[in-house]
């Protein structure tokens, strides 16, 4: 036997000629990723965990249809009504409100992170969208609704768990019969600006012929 000859029964499986493998079972070696057993994964020892709960969102939506905007938001602020589930998911809370202005408090944490070690832009966008929308809602009478049409966010500084507590202030800058404009500012305790957002909202009023979907 020549030194460069390998017995047939020792040929590695991935060297079998391509034409002997049925078309539907061919897998390129680069597509195969070997996964380490969970109990052997060295990263598992560093796992964190978080547990949270939320209230039935249907009850909150029903209250929104009965109360005017400022009364509805005040009920969430004082605990008469539960916060929206998204607030529990991302862990932000209402801090203060007045007609046309709503402020949320937010403390960045590791569970907000993206893969490169900072708070995900989607978290910041959600926070700004909530502040803008609630600022508009605070001006609406009972029986009126809104929905966001668009959101434009400028990320000005990276946010990490070392940043510390932040506030997101939403302000309504225009309220018409069918549309509204709002802006949000994400700042730290010293007033340093981390993100700025603008949003436009569609207004549904009982007397303007525009009805909410559904």
C-alpha positions as CSV (number, residue, x, y, z in Angstrom):
1,X,0.0,0.0,0.0
2,X,1.4,3.4,-0.9
3,X,1.9,6.0,1.9
4,X,-0.5,8.4,0.3
5,X,-3.3,5.9,-0.1
6,X,-6.1,5.8,2.6
7,X,-8.1,2.7,3.0
8,X,-11.7,3.1,1.8
9,X,-13.3,2.5,5.2
10,X,-11.2,5.4,6.8
11,X,-12.2,8.1,4.2
12,X,-13.8,11.0,6.2
13,X,-17.5,11.4,5.5
14,X,-17.1,14.9,4.1
15,X,-14.8,13.7,1.3
16,X,-17.4,11.4,-0.3
17,X,-17.7,12.5,-3.9
18,X,-20.5,15.0,-4.3
19,X,-22.4,13.0,-6.9
20,X,-23.0,10.2,-4.5
21,X,-24.9,12.4,-2.1
22,X,-28.6,13.1,-2.8
23,X,-29.2,16.7,-3.8
24,X,-31.6,17.4,-0.9
25,X,-29.0,16.3,1.7
26,X,-26.0,18.2,0.6
27,X,-24.7,20.7,3.2
28,X,-21.7,22.9,2.7
29,X,-19.1,22.5,5.5
30,X,-19.3,26.3,6.2
31,X,-23.0,26.0,7.0
32,X,-22.5,23.5,9.7
33,X,-22.0,25.0,13.2
34,X,-21.0,22.7,16.0
35,X,-22.8,23.7,19.2
36,X,-21.2,23.0,22.6
37,X,-23.5,21.1,25.0
38,X,-25.2,23.6,27.3
39,X,-23.6,22.2,30.5
40,X,-20.2,22.5,29.0
41,X,-20.6,26.1,27.7
42,X,-18.2,28.3,29.7
43,X,-20.4,31.3,29.1
44,X,-23.3,29.8,31.1
45,X,-21.6,30.5,34.5
46,X,-21.8,34.3,33.8
47,X,-25.5,34.3,32.9
48,X,-27.8,36.9,34.5
49,X,-31.5,36.6,34.8
50,X,-34.5,38.9,35.2
51,X,-38.1,38.3,36.1
52,X,-40.9,40.8,35.7
53,X,-44.7,40.8,35.5
54,X,-47.4,42.9,33.9
55,X,-51.2,43.5,34.2
56,X,-53.9,42.6,31.7
57,X,-53.5,45.2,28.9
58,X,-57.2,44.9,27.9
59,X,-58.3,46.6,31.2
60,X,-55.8,49.5,30.5
61,X,-57.2,49.9,26.9
62,X,-60.7,50.0,28.2
63,X,-59.9,52.8,30.6
64,X,-58.2,54.7,27.8
65,X,-61.6,54.7,26.0
66,X,-63.4,56.2,29.0
67,X,-61.1,58.8,30.4
68,X,-59.6,61.9,28.9
69,X,-55.9,61.8,28.2
70,X,-54.6,63.6,31.2
71,X,-56.8,61.7,33.6
72,X,-55.8,58.4,32.1
73,X,-52.1,59.1,32.4
74,X,-52.5,60.5,35.9
75,X,-54.1,57.3,36.9
76,X,-51.1,55.4,35.7
77,X,-48.7,57.8,37.4
78,X,-50.5,57.4,40.8
79,X,-50.9,53.7,40.5
80,X,-54.7,53.6,40.1
81,X,-54.1,52.0,36.7
82,X,-51.2,49.7,35.8
83,X,-48.5,50.7,33.5
84,X,-48.4,49.4,29.9
85,X,-46.7,46.0,29.5
86,X,-43.9,47.6,27.5
87,X,-42.9,49.8,30.5
88,X,-42.4,46.6,32.5
89,X,-40.5,44.9,29.7
90,X,-38.0,47.8,29.3
91,X,-38.3,49.0,32.9
92,X,-39.2,52.7,32.5
93,X,-41.7,54.6,34.7
94,X,-43.7,57.8,34.5
95,X,-42.3,60.5,36.6
96,X,-44.4,63.6,36.0
97,X,-47.0,65.0,33.6
98,X,-48.9,68.1,32.8
99,X,-51.0,68.8,29.7
100,X,-48.7,68.6,26.7
101,X,-45.7,67.2,28.6
102,X,-44.9,63.8,30.0
103,X,-41.6,62.7,31.6
104,X,-40.4,59.1,32.0
105,X,-37.5,57.8,34.2
106,X,-35.2,55.2,32.8
107,X,-32.1,53.5,34.3
108,X,-29.9,51.8,31.7
109,X,-29.0,48.2,32.5
110,X,-27.3,45.2,30.9
111,X,-30.5,43.7,29.7
112,X,-31.0,46.7,27.5
113,X,-27.7,46.1,25.6
114,X,-27.1,45.4,22.0
115,X,-24.2,43.0,20.9
116,X,-21.6,45.7,21.0
117,X,-22.0,46.7,24.7
118,X,-24.3,49.7,24.8
119,X,-28.1,50.2,25.1
120,X,-29.9,49.1,22.0
121,X,-31.2,51.9,19.8
122,X,-34.6,50.2,19.7
123,X,-34.9,50.7,23.5
124,X,-34.1,54.4,23.2
125,X,-36.5,54.7,20.3
126,X,-39.3,53.0,22.2
127,X,-38.8,55.3,25.1
128,X,-38.9,58.4,22.9
129,X,-41.9,57.1,21.1
130,X,-43.7,56.5,24.4
131,X,-42.9,60.0,25.6
132,X,-44.0,61.7,22.3
133,X,-47.2,59.7,22.1
134,X,-48.2,60.3,25.8
135,X,-47.5,64.0,25.4
136,X,-50.1,64.1,22.6
137,X,-52.5,61.9,24.5
138,X,-52.4,64.2,27.5
139,X,-54.2,66.8,25.4
140,X,-57.0,64.7,24.1
141,X,-60.5,64.6,25.4
142,X,-62.4,61.5,26.3
143,X,-63.4,59.5,23.3
144,X,-60.4,60.6,21.2
145,X,-57.4,58.5,20.2
146,X,-54.0,58.8,18.6
147,X,-51.5,56.6,16.8
148,X,-47.9,57.3,15.8
149,X,-47.4,58.0,12.1
150,X,-43.6,58.3,12.2
151,X,-40.6,58.6,14.5
152,X,-37.2,60.1,13.8
153,X,-34.5,59.6,16.4
154,X,-31.1,61.1,16.6
155,X,-28.7,59.1,18.8
156,X,-26.2,61.7,20.1
157,X,-24.2,59.7,22.8
158,X,-23.8,56.1,23.7
159,X,-25.8,54.9,26.7
160,X,-24.5,52.2,29.0
161,X,-25.2,51.0,32.5
162,X,-22.5,53.4,33.7
163,X,-24.5,56.4,32.3
164,X,-26.8,56.4,35.3
165,X,-30.5,57.4,35.5
166,X,-31.9,59.2,32.5
167,X,-35.2,61.1,31.9
168,X,-37.1,61.3,28.7
169,X,-39.3,64.3,28.3
170,X,-42.0,64.3,25.7
171,X,-43.6,67.6,24.6
172,X,-46.5,68.2,22.2
173,X,-45.5,71.0,19.8
174,X,-48.6,71.1,17.7
175,X,-52.1,69.7,18.1
176,X,-54.6,69.9,15.3
177,X,-58.0,68.3,14.6
178,X,-56.5,65.4,12.7
179,X,-52.7,65.4,13.4
180,X,-50.2,66.3,16.1
181,X,-46.5,66.8,16.4
182,X,-44.3,66.0,19.4
183,X,-40.6,65.8,20.4
184,X,-38.7,63.9,23.0
185,X,-35.4,64.6,24.8
186,X,-33.4,61.9,26.6
187,X,-31.1,63.6,29.2
188,X,-29.0,62.7,32.2
189,X,-29.1,64.4,35.6
190,X,-26.8,67.2,34.4
191,X,-29.0,68.0,31.4
192,X,-26.6,66.3,28.9
193,X,-28.6,65.3,25.8
194,X,-28.2,61.6,24.7
195,X,-31.0,61.4,22.1
196,X,-33.6,63.6,20.5
197,X,-36.7,62.5,18.6
198,X,-39.6,64.0,16.7
199,X,-42.9,62.3,15.9
200,X,-46.1,63.0,14.1
201,X,-49.4,61.4,15.2
202,X,-52.8,60.8,13.6
203,X,-55.7,61.9,15.8
204,X,-59.0,60.1,15.9
205,X,-61.9,62.3,17.1
206,X,-65.6,61.3,17.3
207,X,-66.4,64.5,15.3
208,X,-63.8,64.5,12.6
209,X,-64.9,61.4,10.7
210,X,-61.6,59.6,11.4
211,X,-62.1,56.3,13.2
212,X,-59.5,54.1,14.8
213,X,-58.8,50.8,13.1
214,X,-61.0,47.9,14.2
